[in-house]
């Protein structure tokens, strides 16, 4: 037939076309797998950054006090005291400085330590009365990663364990307390932030309506001072 030309792509650039097709067939599944991993990683990262009771360690058999310290009576009769995981998730990385030493007699409510972050300070009161047995300097990494294990703060021989722990939180009541404390913390921020950082709206510190972990580290010294006197102070906490 005149004017008709037979075109065989495999005799010209068919091989290049075939390679291109194979390349895209291999690339698409790889891209989908990579994108899926990125999305999963992003969701994990976002979940880690949200302050929620699902992320807070609340071990059984541990008493929690309203000022965010915990205590546990060992078989030896010595009481071990530490900082709550919720407090540490609010503050982020800190340095702990003991203000008392082994052999000191302390009363419930006495300031026994300070936690520091970039020159900002919080005072930590003892939830129990007694005689200090040991008060080691705990590493910041242990405080954050294992607050109820190697990250404990001090040990004392308690004078009135039953009387002083009867209004503290244990077992199921701890979960309810932690949920209420997160709400109370939001309310605290809504009052304190306008005074000390009026240009930063509260929603700037939120992720999907939830507060981010380590949020206090981003806030100015004035908010820390309010947190110390209004949120952690025994006398300021409504029973």
VOGU-3710 file (C-alpha; in Angstrom, 3 decimals, decimal comma):
1> xxxxxxxxxx> 0,000/0,000/0,000  1,405/3,316/-1,141  2,157/5,891/1,537  2,107/3,323/4,341  5,255/2,830/6,401  5,659/0,097/8,964  7,140/1,421/12,220  8,716/-1,088/14,577  9,453/0,620/17,878  11,658/-2,260/19,013
11> xxxxxxxxxx> 13,962/-1,574/16,060  14,283/2,106/17,040  13,740/3,413/20,554  11,609/0,595/21,828  14,278/-0,552/24,248  14,483/2,896/25,849  10,681/3,014/26,167  10,681/-0,399/27,771  13,318/0,660/30,304  11,277/3,762/31,146
21> xxxxxxxxxx> 8,160/1,674/31,773  10,077/-0,779/33,977  11,635/2,113/35,904  8,247/3,624/36,745  6,808/0,231/37,632  9,603/-0,172/40,172  9,543/3,445/41,351  5,835/3,691/42,185  5,756/0,899/44,836  9,003/2,216/46,336
31> xxxxxxxxxx> 7,599/5,751/46,516  4,376/4,494/48,130  6,332/2,515/50,724  8,614/5,468/51,483  5,694/7,876/51,785  3,907/5,476/54,125  6,966/5,293/56,383  7,233/9,083/56,451  3,560/9,432/57,387  3,870/6,826/60,137
41> xxxxxxxxxx> 6,977/8,521/61,482  5,198/11,875/61,428  2,202/10,490/63,310  4,480/8,927/65,935  6,355/12,192/66,342  3,103/14,114/66,734  1,774/11,593/69,250  4,942/11,887/71,336  4,547/15,643/71,458  0,998/15,691/72,885
51> xxxxxxxxxx> 0,392/15,981/76,632  -2,171/13,279/77,408  -2,706/10,686/80,149  -2,133/7,961/77,542  1,505/9,067/77,472  1,970/9,444/81,226  3,450/6,686/83,375  1,161/5,931/86,338  2,520/2,776/88,003  0,429/0,851/90,508
61> xxxxxxxxxx> 1,349/0,894/94,189  2,761/4,423/94,002  1,270/7,334/95,932  1,103/10,732/94,224  0,807/14,007/96,099  -0,922/17,169/94,798  2,471/18,865/94,322  3,522/16,232/91,749  5,872/14,205/93,872  5,426/10,472/94,352
71> xxxxxxxxxx> 6,336/8,149/97,226  6,657/4,422/97,764  7,302/2,570/101,028  10,045/-0,036/100,673  10,104/-3,258/102,691  12,884/-1,802/104,810  10,523/0,911/106,038  12,312/3,580/104,025  10,165/5,784/101,786  11,439/6,608/98,310
81> xxxxxxxxxx> 10,357/9,947/96,817  10,519/11,255/93,254  8,977/13,607/90,696  5,805/12,657/88,838  6,042/11,756/85,175  3,366/14,353/84,423  5,478/17,129/85,942  8,511/16,033/83,934  6,488/15,896/80,718  5,373/19,466/81,418
91> xxxxxxxxxx> 8,852/20,813/82,194  11,022/18,813/79,803  14,737/18,439/80,434  15,776/19,835/83,803  18,613/19,780/86,308  17,786/18,691/89,865  19,618/20,354/92,771  19,238/18,873/96,287  18,844/21,448/99,077  19,004/18,897/101,910
101> xxxxxxxxxx> 21,460/16,177/102,871  21,463/12,734/104,466  20,700/12,998/108,175  18,524/16,118/107,870  15,116/16,095/109,545  12,384/17,456/107,288  8,659/18,127/107,570  5,942/17,738/104,972  5,958/20,866/102,810  9,634/21,716/103,366
111> xxxxxxxxxx> 11,513/22,701/100,199  14,042/19,921/99,645  15,148/20,493/96,041  15,016/22,815/93,064  14,721/22,024/89,387  16,367/24,341/86,854  15,964/25,054/83,163  17,775/27,940/81,448  17,927/29,986/84,642  14,283/29,327/85,545
121> xxxxxxxxxx> 13,574/27,589/88,852  10,868/25,490/90,509  10,887/24,566/94,198  10,105/20,982/95,153  8,513/20,336/98,554  8,683/17,046/100,419  5,357/15,183/100,556  6,427/13,474/103,791  8,023/14,202/107,149  11,019/12,212/108,317
131> xxxxxxxxxx> 14,784/11,835/108,332  16,678/11,798/105,039  18,621/8,597/104,427  20,132/9,501/101,071  19,759/12,311/98,549  21,861/11,544/95,467  22,264/13,894/92,516  20,113/12,267/89,842  21,023/12,655/86,177  18,524/14,507/84,013
141> xxxxxxxxxx> 18,285/11,606/81,555  17,247/9,204/84,334  14,672/11,653/85,657  12,988/11,858/82,271  13,316/8,274/81,087  12,716/6,370/84,331  11,117/8,671/86,938  9,706/5,781/88,992  12,808/3,630/88,723  16,388/4,870/88,609
151> xxxxxxxxxx> 15,149/8,468/88,436  14,004/8,691/92,070  14,960/11,770/94,097  15,565/10,911/97,775  14,883/8,350/100,490  13,667/9,110/104,012  12,546/7,290/107,154  8,968/8,607/107,404  7,548/9,802/110,722  3,851/9,569/109,848
161> xxxxxxxxxx> 3,426/7,525/106,678  -0,231/6,551/107,175  -1,413/9,964/108,344  0,413/11,913/105,626  -0,511/9,671/102,701  -4,201/9,137/103,456  -5,283/12,032/101,222  -2,838/11,257/98,409  -3,691/9,451/95,171  -3,288/5,718/94,667
171> xxxxxxxxxx> -4,410/3,160/92,065  -7,475/4,258/90,038  -7,651/7,650/91,735  -4,256/8,522/90,233  -5,602/8,301/86,675  -8,517/10,589/87,485  -6,199/13,016/89,268  -3,803/13,161/86,295  -6,662/13,931/83,890  -7,875/16,750/86,132
181> xxxxxxxxxx> -4,330/18,084/86,487  -3,955/18,454/82,722  -7,192/20,467/82,656  -5,969/22,519/85,624  -2,680/23,143/83,818  -4,534/24,453/80,755  -6,554/26,766/82,992  -3,361/27,916/84,666  -1,740/28,770/81,331  -4,801/30,693/80,165
191> xxxxxxxxxx> -4,406/32,949/83,221  -0,613/33,191/83,508  0,446/33,560/79,875  -1,452/36,801/79,138  0,399/38,425/82,048  3,907/37,367/81,043  3,757/36,616/77,308  0,654/38,355/75,889  1,868/38,101/72,295  1,850/34,292/72,369
201> xxxxxxxxxx> -1,695/32,873/72,169  -2,360/29,615/73,986  -3,327/27,851/70,747  0,236/28,414/69,502  1,337/25,897/72,131  -1,271/23,328/71,169  -1,415/20,499/68,659  -4,948/19,630/67,609  -6,373/21,216/70,747  -3,976/19,366/73,063
211> xxxxxxxxxx> -0,994/20,907/74,825  2,450/19,839/73,707  4,825/18,044/76,032  7,704/20,048/77,553  5,630/23,182/77,033  6,925/24,953/80,135  10,447/25,001/78,681  9,216/27,442/76,004  7,677/29,902/78,455  9,226/32,889/80,261
221> xxxxxxxxxx> 10,401/33,062/83,859  7,231/34,802/85,015  5,134/31,783/84,024  7,582/29,523/85,882  7,220/31,657/89,002  3,433/31,430/88,787  3,640/27,683/88,197  5,812/27,360/91,293  3,554/29,366/93,598  0,142/28,519/92,143
231> xxxxxxxxx> 0,423/25,029/90,653  2,999/23,189/92,786  2,637/24,926/96,147  0,770/22,787/98,702  -1,059/25,776/100,177  -2,272/26,926/96,750  -3,673/23,530/95,747  -7,375/23,046/96,363  -8,038/19,765/98,121
//
